[in-house]
């Protein structure tokens, strides 16, 4: 599996779980960004998400799916930005799909696709 862009935060339990899940399969990460060193605020997050066609967001045990349409901007940003006002980690971009946050179900489906 090729991950075009990965956004992890050192010390974040969700980022650690995501990385551990990815270790069980062959993964090539083209670009990895440290969320602590390069936080993405609202507008930069939206600019990034607009290049995709689908956004999957882990919310507890559920996974929500969105298309990055302008009329959904505020709703999406409300979910994908953490308390600090920056993009939640972990975030992966694979092809035209973004995977934001972590839950076992979302990563199981992601890894079984490849």
Secondary structure as a PSIPRED ss2 file (coil, helix, strand):
# PSIPRED VFORMAT (PSIPRED V4.0)

   1 X C   1.000  0.000  0.000
   2 X E   0.000  0.000  1.000
   3 X E   0.000  0.000  1.000
   4 X C   1.000  0.000  0.000
   5 X E   0.000  0.000  1.000
   6 X E   0.000  0.000  1.000
   7 X E   0.000  0.000  1.000
   8 X E   0.000  0.000  1.000
   9 X C   1.000  0.000  0.000
  10 X C   1.000  0.000  0.000
  11 X C   1.000  0.000  0.000
  12 X C   1.000  0.000  0.000
  13 X H   0.000  1.000  0.000
  14 X H   0.000  1.000  0.000
  15 X H   0.000  1.000  0.000
  16 X H   0.000  1.000  0.000
  17 X H   0.000  1.000  0.000
  18 X H   0.000  1.000  0.000
  19 X H   0.000  1.000  0.000
  20 X H   0.000  1.000  0.000
  21 X H   0.000  1.000  0.000
  22 X H   0.000  1.000  0.000
  23 X C   1.000  0.000  0.000
  24 X C   1.000  0.000  0.000
  25 X C   1.000  0.000  0.000
  26 X C   1.000  0.000  0.000
  27 X C   1.000  0.000  0.000
  28 X E   0.000  0.000  1.000
  29 X E   0.000  0.000  1.000
  30 X C   1.000  0.000  0.000
  31 X C   1.000  0.000  0.000
  32 X E   0.000  0.000  1.000
  33 X E   0.000  0.000  1.000
  34 X E   0.000  0.000  1.000
  35 X C   1.000  0.000  0.000
  36 X C   1.000  0.000  0.000
  37 X C   1.000  0.000  0.000
  38 X C   1.000  0.000  0.000
  39 X C   1.000  0.000  0.000
  40 X C   1.000  0.000  0.000
  41 X E   0.000  0.000  1.000
  42 X H   0.000  1.000  0.000
  43 X H   0.000  1.000  0.000
  44 X H   0.000  1.000  0.000
  45 X H   0.000  1.000  0.000
  46 X H   0.000  1.000  0.000
  47 X H   0.000  1.000  0.000
  48 X H   0.000  1.000  0.000
  49 X H   0.000  1.000  0.000
  50 X C   1.000  0.000  0.000
  51 X C   1.000  0.000  0.000
  52 X C   1.000  0.000  0.000
  53 X C   1.000  0.000  0.000
  54 X E   0.000  0.000  1.000
  55 X E   0.000  0.000  1.000
  56 X E   0.000  0.000  1.000
  57 X E   0.000  0.000  1.000
  58 X E   0.000  0.000  1.000
  59 X E   0.000  0.000  1.000
  60 X C   1.000  0.000  0.000
  61 X C   1.000  0.000  0.000
  62 X E   0.000  0.000  1.000
  63 X E   0.000  0.000  1.000
  64 X E   0.000  0.000  1.000
  65 X E   0.000  0.000  1.000
  66 X E   0.000  0.000  1.000
  67 X C   1.000  0.000  0.000
  68 X C   1.000  0.000  0.000
  69 X C   1.000  0.000  0.000
  70 X H   0.000  1.000  0.000
  71 X H   0.000  1.000  0.000
  72 X H   0.000  1.000  0.000
  73 X H   0.000  1.000  0.000
  74 X H   0.000  1.000  0.000
  75 X H   0.000  1.000  0.000
  76 X H   0.000  1.000  0.000
  77 X H   0.000  1.000  0.000
  78 X H   0.000  1.000  0.000
  79 X H   0.000  1.000  0.000
  80 X H   0.000  1.000  0.000
  81 X E   0.000  0.000  1.000
  82 X C   1.000  0.000  0.000
  83 X C   1.000  0.000  0.000
  84 X C   1.000  0.000  0.000
  85 X C   1.000  0.000  0.000
  86 X E   0.000  0.000  1.000
  87 X E   0.000  0.000  1.000
  88 X C   1.000  0.000  0.000
  89 X C   1.000  0.000  0.000
  90 X C   1.000  0.000  0.000
  91 X E   0.000  0.000  1.000
  92 X E   0.000  0.000  1.000
  93 X E   0.000  0.000  1.000
  94 X E   0.000  0.000  1.000
  95 X C   1.000  0.000  0.000
  96 X C   1.000  0.000  0.000
  97 X E   0.000  0.000  1.000
  98 X E   0.000  0.000  1.000
  99 X E   0.000  0.000  1.000
 100 X E   0.000  0.000  1.000
 101 X C   1.000  0.000  0.000
 102 X C   1.000  0.000  0.000
 103 X C   1.000  0.000  0.000
 104 X H   0.000  1.000  0.000
 105 X H   0.000  1.000  0.000
 106 X H   0.000  1.000  0.000
 107 X H   0.000  1.000  0.000
 108 X H   0.000  1.000  0.000
 109 X H   0.000  1.000  0.000
 110 X H   0.000  1.000  0.000
 111 X H   0.000  1.000  0.000
 112 X H   0.000  1.000  0.000
 113 X H   0.000  1.000  0.000
 114 X C   1.000  0.000  0.000
